[in-house]
């Protein structure tokens, strides 16, 4: 949805649906009152003023508005409005924001993994409620990516890409754009599926790897990839909406901060594949 079409009433409806799932009646905890100012906004400027404007490092061509509404079990979940891949088109999404560094050896690890699974299920319920209400979601992003791909067909590329992302509709939309440029694109829904695919030939020429994923996150997938002699030189382009410790992903070939416009992605892929061809 174009930003000028996004009336405050739509933002309020999206927040009400979020609250109905994340803060059901009867819970002892309630959302912080300042987040509810959005329900009273009477114009778009006042509505957007309720959000935080992006994070340091966001691409200036892709805007991201976040509101940390949390849920009854976890205070850091975010209500997100952002343009991603398609300039000027905005979509609602939920950022679970549960990427704390809790390792398997920690006594809190099992409880943390259970909470993350609960957050992911809640995220899906909220986004499904938005979609059922006709609000702009990743389903619309997928549809629009298909339309753009049909218009922008330029099948000059030939390389094979592995796209690893647990956001299924975002991944499918992105795959449509990349296939329109001639790339052979395979999808993996999580880190385990990616490693299973990389165990087989032929290997992809580049892997586009999301950082935030359940069970095996992008950092762990990257670590295991670099331990395999077959994959040591595989170009890996990592995408993240979070601030990450770059020292822990030093072997990554490139880093994309989400949201990003599609031309930035295309340019980075072309550069990394060009460097790979030149090194052969």
WOWO-V742216 format. One record per residue. N is the residue number from 1. PHI is phi in degrees with one decimal (* if undefined). BURIAL is 1 if it has 24 or more other ideal C-beta (glycine too) atoms within 12 Angstrom, else 0. D_CENTER is the distance of its C-alpha to the mean C-alpha in whole Angstrom. Layout:
n/phi/burial/d_center
N/PHI/BURIAL/D_CENTER
N/PHI/BURIAL/D_CENTER
This chain:
n/phi/burial/d_center
1/*/1/18
2/-66.9/0/20
3/-61.2/0/20
4/-68.7/0/24
5/-91.1/0/23
6/-90.1/1/21
7/-71.6/0/24
8/-53.7/1/24
9/-62.6/0/25
10/-70.2/1/22
11/-63.9/1/20
12/-64.0/1/23
13/-63.6/1/23
14/-61.6/1/19
15/-67.4/1/20
16/-61.1/1/23
17/-66.6/1/21
18/-58.6/1/18
19/-62.8/1/21
20/-62.1/0/23
21/-87.0/1/21
22/-84.6/1/20
23/-131.2/1/23
24/-64.6/0/26
25/-58.2/0/30
26/95.9/0/32
27/-71.6/0/29
28/-73.4/0/31
29/-95.4/0/28
30/-133.7/0/27
31/-67.0/1/24
32/-64.6/0/26
33/-61.8/0/28
34/-64.5/0/26
35/-71.2/1/23
36/-83.6/0/25
37/-58.8/0/26
38/-59.0/1/24
39/-66.3/1/26
40/-104.5/0/29
41/-66.4/1/28
42/-111.0/0/30
43/-150.4/0/28
44/-64.6/1/25
45/-61.3/0/26
46/-67.0/0/26
47/-65.4/1/23
48/-68.6/1/21
49/-66.7/0/23
50/-75.8/1/22
51/-94.3/1/19
52/-80.7/1/18
53/-94.8/0/17
54/66.0/1/14
55/-132.8/1/14
56/-54.5/0/16
57/103.7/0/15
58/-61.9/1/13
59/-67.6/1/14
60/-63.1/0/17
61/-85.5/0/16
62/-128.6/1/13
63/-92.1/1/14
64/-139.0/1/12
65/-115.0/1/14
66/-128.0/1/13
67/-132.6/1/16
68/-82.1/1/16
69/-91.2/1/18
70/71.3/1/18
71/-150.0/1/19
72/-66.3/1/23
73/-114.5/1/22
74/-150.7/1/19
75/-81.8/0/20
76/-104.2/1/16
77/-61.4/1/14
78/-121.3/1/13
79/-90.9/1/13
80/-121.7/1/11
81/-123.0/1/12
82/-150.9/1/11
83/-105.3/1/11
84/-138.7/1/9
85/75.6/1/11
86/-111.3/1/14
87/-60.9/0/16
88/88.2/0/18
89/-102.2/1/16
90/-112.9/1/14
91/-139.3/1/12
92/-88.0/1/12
93/-152.9/1/9
94/-112.8/1/9
95/-104.1/1/8
96/-63.6/1/10
97/51.8/1/11
98/-118.3/1/13
99/-105.2/1/13
100/-64.2/0/16
101/-88.0/0/18
102/-110.7/0/21
103/-88.7/0/22
104/-55.8/0/24
105/-77.8/0/27
106/-74.8/0/27
107/-65.2/0/29
108/-90.5/0/26
109/-61.4/0/23
110/-62.5/0/24
111/-63.6/0/24
112/-66.0/1/21
113/-65.0/0/19
114/-65.3/0/21
115/-64.2/1/19
116/-63.6/1/16
117/-63.6/0/16
118/-63.1/1/18
119/-61.3/1/15
120/-64.1/1/13
121/-64.0/0/16
122/-64.5/1/16
123/-54.5/1/12
124/-64.4/1/13
125/-63.7/0/17
126/-64.4/1/16
127/-67.1/1/13
128/-66.6/0/16
129/-64.6/1/19
130/-61.1/1/17
131/-62.0/1/17
132/-63.0/0/21
133/-86.4/0/22
134/79.8/0/21
135/-84.6/1/18
136/-71.9/1/16
137/-133.0/1/12
138/-64.5/1/10
139/-62.5/1/14
140/-71.4/1/15
141/-59.5/1/12
142/-60.0/1/13
143/-61.4/0/17
144/-68.1/1/17
145/-61.6/1/15
146/-62.4/1/18
147/-66.9/0/21
148/-64.9/1/20
149/-60.2/1/20
150/-65.6/0/23
151/-82.3/0/24
152/-102.9/1/23
153/-58.5/0/24
154/-148.2/0/25
155/-75.9/0/26
156/-96.5/0/27
157/-77.7/1/25
158/-132.2/0/26
159/-74.3/1/24
160/-102.2/1/22
161/-118.7/1/18
162/-111.7/1/16
163/-106.3/1/12
164/-115.5/1/11
165/-161.6/1/8
166/-85.5/1/8
167/-84.0/1/6
168/-58.5/1/10
169/-69.4/1/10
170/-62.7/1/7
171/-62.9/1/9
172/-67.4/1/12
173/-64.6/1/12
174/-63.3/1/11
175/-61.2/1/14
176/-61.4/1/16
177/-64.4/1/16
178/-72.6/1/17
179/-65.7/1/19
180/-63.4/1/21
181/-92.3/1/22
182/101.9/0/23
183/-72.7/1/21
184/-88.0/0/21
185/-113.3/1/18
186/-111.5/1/18
187/-112.0/1/15
188/-130.6/1/14
189/-82.7/1/12
190/-161.7/1/13
191/-64.0/1/14
192/-62.8/0/18
193/-62.5/1/18
194/-64.8/1/17
195/-66.2/1/20
196/-61.5/0/22
197/-66.3/1/21
198/-71.6/1/22
199/-76.1/0/25
200/-113.2/0/26
201/-94.2/0/28
202/-77.7/0/27
203/-75.3/1/24
204/-68.8/1/22
205/-83.7/1/22
206/-160.4/1/19
207/-115.0/1/16
208/-98.2/1/12
209/-119.2/1/11
210/-77.0/1/7
211/-80.3/1/9
212/-90.1/1/8
213/-144.4/1/9
214/-70.9/1/12
215/63.2/0/16
216/-98.2/1/15
217/-81.4/1/13
218/-60.3/1/12
219/-62.3/1/15
220/-69.9/1/17
221/-60.8/1/17
222/-60.9/1/17
223/-60.1/0/21
224/-69.3/1/22
225/-60.8/1/21
226/-73.4/1/23
227/-80.2/0/26
228/-92.9/0/27
229/-56.1/0/29
230/-65.6/0/28
231/-112.3/1/25
232/-58.0/0/26
233/-107.1/0/25
234/-65.4/1/22
235/-64.5/1/20
236/-124.2/1/17
237/-104.6/1/14
238/-98.8/1/11
239/-119.0/1/8
240/-150.9/1/7
241/-99.1/1/6
242/-110.2/1/10
243/-79.9/0/13
244/-125.8/1/14
245/-79.1/0/18
246/-61.9/0/18
247/-64.2/0/22
248/-87.9/0/20
249/-128.1/1/18
250/-61.8/0/21
251/-85.7/1/21
252/-71.4/1/18
253/-85.1/1/19
254/-164.1/1/16
255/-132.4/1/13
256/-113.7/1/11
257/-96.3/1/10
258/-82.7/1/7
259/-81.2/1/8
260/-142.1/1/10
261/-75.8/1/13
262/-63.5/1/14
263/-66.8/0/17
264/-66.8/1/16
265/-60.8/1/14
266/-58.8/1/17
267/-66.1/0/19
268/-67.4/1/17
269/-62.5/1/18
270/-61.9/1/21
271/-66.1/0/22
272/-66.6/1/21
273/-70.2/1/23
274/-64.3/0/26
275/-65.7/0/26
276/-65.5/1/26
277/-63.9/0/29
278/-68.9/0/31
279/-85.4/0/31
280/-77.2/0/32
